[in-house]
Every structure is written in C-alpha cells, then in structure tokens.
Amino acid sequence: QWQKDMAALAECPNVYVKLGGINMTINGFGWHKQDAPPSSDALVAATRDYYLHTIDCFGPARCMFESNFPVDKMSCSYGVLWNAFKKIASDFSASEKAELFKDSAARFYRLEGF
C-alpha cells in the first residue's frame, strides 16, 4: 500500500521527499539487535527498493538524501549510511546525483548559492 500512497503523493508538484530515517529501530530491520553494526552493503540490500521506488515516483529533482542522525546512530554509523546512499545512487547520472545529494535540498530550503 505504501507504494501506491507514495505515487499518489508524488502527484502533488509542491511535495519534496527526504530520503532517510528508514533505519530507525521502529522500522523493524533489527540493526540495533545485531552483534555488529550493518555494512553499507547490508543497508543497501534491505532498503534500496524503498528508496528507488520513491525516487521513481518523485524524480531526483524532488528527492534529497538525508541522515536521521543522531537517531539512526542506534542502527548504523554516519559513514556507512552515506556510503549506502552513494551505492543506491550509483546508476544515476551526474546531474541526478547532484539533485539527490544537494541541489533539491538547496532549492527546497532556499540555500542556493552555497
């Protein structure tokens, strides 16, 4: 159902999406219960489809990768999270990556020129 809900929400042209927070303990991946923290590859394997569906619905120009730190710290390290985002975005073009990692956030938060 969430896929349909995201697609419906994406029909609103003024809505942007922050891509992150999915690794919180409440979401049931259980990262915080493991003996060792997950690798970026483990995060990608578990979350890639969620992110790609959302990017497909909204387009890179209305999506922005974000960390949910310090909350996500219970599940993974900051570096591992951002490495996972880089891996998820690896098949996107340079301009799409720029949107996902900075341009859409700069536009949304009116920080263009920084």
C-alpha positions in Angstrom: 0.0 0.0 0.0 2.8 2.4 0.7 3.9 2.3 -2.9 0.5 3.5 -4.0 0.4 6.1 -1.4 3.8 7.5 -2.4 2.8 7.5 -6.1 -0.4 9.5 -5.1 1.6 11.9 -3.0 4.0 12.5 -5.9 1.2 13.8 -7.9 1.4 17.0 -5.8 4.1 19.0 -7.6 5.0 21.0 -4.4 5.9 18.0 -2.3 9.5 17.0 -1.9 10.8 13.9 -0.1 13.6 13.5 2.4 15.2 10.1 1.8 16.3 8.7 5.1 15.2 7.6 8.5 14.2 4.2 7.3 16.9 2.6 9.5 15.3 3.7 12.8 14.8 0.9 15.3 11.0 1.3 15.0 11.0 0.2 11.4 11.9 -3.4 12.2 15.1 -4.1 10.4 16.7 -5.0 13.8 20.1 -3.5 13.1 20.4 -2.4 16.8 19.9 -6.0 17.9 22.9 -7.4 15.9 26.3 -8.1 17.4 28.0 -6.0 14.8 26.6 -2.9 13.0 25.5 -3.4 9.4 27.7 -2.7 6.4 26.7 -0.3 3.7 26.0 -3.3 1.5 23.6 -4.7 4.1 21.8 -1.4 4.3 21.5 -1.2 0.5 20.2 -4.8 0.3 17.5 -4.0 2.9 16.5 -0.5 1.8 17.3 0.0 -1.9 13.9 -0.8 -3.3 12.2 1.6 -0.9 14.5 4.5 -2.0 14.4 3.6 -5.7 10.6 3.4 -5.7 10.3 6.8 -4.0 12.8 8.4 -6.4 11.0 6.9 -9.3 7.7 8.4 -8.1 9.0 11.9 -7.3 12.0 12.2 -9.6 15.5 13.2 -8.4 14.6 16.9 -8.5 12.2 16.4 -5.6 14.2 14.0 -3.5 17.0 14.6 -1.1 19.1 12.0 0.8 19.4 12.9 4.4 20.7 11.4 7.6 18.4 10.9 10.5 21.3 11.4 13.0 21.6 11.1 15.9 18.5 8.8 15.9 20.0 6.5 13.2 23.1 6.1 15.3 21.4 3.2 17.1 21.3 1.3 13.8 24.4 2.3 11.8 27.3 4.7 11.6 27.1 8.0 9.7 29.7 7.0 7.2 28.1 3.6 6.5 24.7 5.4 5.9 26.2 7.8 3.4 28.1 5.1 1.6 24.8 3.2 1.3 23.2 6.3 -0.3 26.1 6.5 -2.7 25.7 2.9 -3.7 21.9 3.3 -4.1 22.5 6.3 -6.4 25.4 4.7 -8.4 23.3 4.1 -11.5 22.0 7.7 -11.7 23.5 10.4 -13.9 25.8 13.0 -12.6 23.0 15.6 -12.7 20.6 13.3 -10.9 23.2 12.6 -8.2 23.6 16.3 -7.8 19.9 16.7 -7.3 19.7 13.8 -4.8 22.7 14.9 -2.7 22.5 18.7 -2.8 20.5 20.6 -5.4 17.0 19.6 -4.4 17.7 20.3 -0.8 19.3 23.7 -1.6 16.3 24.6 -3.7 13.7 23.4 -1.1 15.5 25.1 1.8 16.3 28.2 -0.3 20.1 27.7 0.2 21.0 28.0 -3.5 24.4 29.6 -3.9 26.0 27.8 -1.0 
